[in-house]
Each structure stands twice: as C-alpha cells, then as structure tokens.
C-alpha cells in the first residue's frame, strides 16, 4: 500500500524527500534563531533579540508551509528532529555572521531542490518554491545590512547599542 500511495502523489518522490530534508533545515534555523534571541536578551540587545525571535517564527512558518505542501499533494511530511543548536556566542557580530551563513545554506538548499524539480519536470513543486527563492534573497540582504553596520560603526561599547537600535530599520 505504501508504494501505491507514493506512486499516486502529485510531486516527484525524490523532490518530496528533498523537501522533507528542507523541513529539518527550516526547523534547525528556527531553533538557532531562538538561541540567538536568547543570547541577545541576556546581553541587553533587545532589538536584536526581537529580530531573532521574529526570524525564528518565520523559519517555523517556512517549515510548516513546506510540510503542508507535501501533505496537500499526497506525500508524507515528517516532523523534524532538531539537534546541535549552538547556544554560545562570542559577540553580536558573530551572531549576525552565523545568521548570514545559515541563510546562505538555506538558499543553496532551496536552489538545489529547484534544480531537481527542473530535472524531473516537477513543475508544481518548482512553482511552489519560487516564493522561497524570493524570501531567501530578502533574508540574506537583511543580515548583510546589519553586518555593514559593524563595518561602519565598529564592535565595541556604544557601537553595539547603536547597531542594536538600527536593526529595527533593517
């Protein structure tokens, strides 16, 4: 029966497997952003904490969007297990650098899934993923804008408070 169901889904089975892997990546990102928010809260950087709490929520929404897409198209989405979330950071700049690296990895993963969709002619999944491509461009840009502030203002003392105030506008 399981094989029969997999044959009657609207999305390619290999694409579905990649999307399930993406669910795990989005869940990990959500948890990583929570850890970043906690660090910022503990260090009195409330605007950065707010930004990372929002980022965590967005990543969870992305995860659920993919989860529902799989199920809505006859596939089976799997609830992810999250491991190895970093909780210790040395600086606010390190957090934003980690966030950018994380977003770049998510972007690469989405691009790889789109390329697989094209290879197997899964047009529905490719169309679905176009929203994620645009979203990732925006996410990367947001982190780059904040990192530019470190280059302009520095990393010590009052500069951190000023950067934390500026992240509201990013």
Buried (B, 14 or more C-beta within 10 A) or exposed (E): EEEEEEEEBBBBEBBBBBBBBBBBBBBBBBBBBBBBBBBBBEBEBBBBBBBBBEBBEBBBEBBBBBBEBBEEBBBEBBEBEEEEBEEEBEBBBBBBBBBBEBBBEBBEBBBEBBEBBEEBEBEBBBEBBEEBEEBBEEBBEBBEBBBEBBEEBBEEEEBBEEBBBBBEEB
